Amino acid sequence: MDGNNLTPWGAMADAVTNHQENVSGSNSTNVSGADVSGPSPVLQQQITPEMVAAGYQPGMAPQKISVGDEGKGPKVPMIIAAVLVVIGLIGFGTGIAVGASLEDTFNKLSTIEYTTSIGDSGELTHDDEDGLGEEGWYLLIPGDSKADLNENNIVDACENVSFSILDEDGNDASERTARISCSMAGDDGTKVYEPYFDIQDHIIVGRICYTMEDEVGDSEHDCNEGEVLTVSNDAGVNMSVVDLDAMYIESGFVEELLTKTGVSVASFGAGCCSACGGLIALIIGLTRLGGKKPAKQYQFQIQ
C-alpha cells in the first residue's frame, strides 16, 4: 500500500491500472476502478435483500433498480370473514344449548311438594299482590290418564263426575275462573292441554285461575285479588290441587328462566351480528379477488 491509497480497495485499483499500462498493444476496456473495487463498506451495509432480488449486483457500474410492494389482496377480508363466521356459529350454538338446558329444567320440575289434597270439596284463595298474574292451580283426581275403555274420548275416571266452582256469593264461577276438561288427547293417549311433570296415578281435570297475560294482554281466566273459590264434585271423588305459581318460583325456575333467556337472546344476537359481519367481509374479499390493485413500484439510483 502507498501513501495515497490507504485501503486495500485502492491498492487493488492501482495494481490493475499499472498492469494495463505495462501491457503493450492491449485494447482499452470499459471497466472502471469502481467496477473492480466494488462497493465501500458503508454502501455494502446499505444493500438490502430486496435490492439484490431486484437485480443489484455489488461491484458494477451505477444501476437503477425498482422495488415494488404487493397490493392488498383478499386475504385479510377473508380471514375476518372466517373469524366472524366462527363467532356467529359459537353464538348460535350457545343459544341452542341454553334453550335446550332450560327445557330440560322445566321437564324435571317436581309437583310433589306443592300438591295439596282438598277432598271432594275445598277452598282456594287467589293471591296476586303484584298484579302480574298467577299460574294458578292444577285440579287432580285419581286415575289413569290413558284409560278409555269405551273409547268415547273421555278419561274413564271422569265418567259420571261433574265439577263445580262457586264464588263467595255461591254463584257459579266455573267458566270465568277455570278450564275443566276430561277429554283425551289424540295420538299419544295423554290428557290434553297441560304438561304432567312428575304427576303419576292422577289425572289433570282442570286449570284454575290461570291469569298470566299473553302477548296481547289477555288472560285465560278472570280471578279477583283475594277472591275465595269453592271447588267440589258430585261424585265424592277425592281431589288434589297443585300450586303452580309456588312451584315455579320456589324451585328457582323463574329466576333461571330469566337468566337463561337473557343469555340465549344475547347469544343469538351476537351470532346474527357476527354472521352479517362475516358476510360483508366475504363480499369485500371476493371483490378484491376479482380486481386486485397493481403493485406500486419504487426506483433507486445506486452508485
KAVEN-V425636 format. One record per helix or strand of 2 or more residues. SS is the DSSP state (2 for helix, 1 for strand). FROM is the first residue (numbers start at 0). TO is the last residue. If there is no record, write none. Layout:
ss = (SS,SS)
from = (FROM,FROM)
to = (TO,TO)
This chain:
ss = (2,2,2,2,1,2,2,1,1,1,2,1,2,1,1,1,1,1,2,2,1)
from = (7,32,40,48,62,74,111,114,120,136,155,162,173,177,182,201,227,238,243,252,295)
to = (21,36,45,52,68,106,113,118,124,141,157,165,176,179,183,207,232,242,249,289,301)
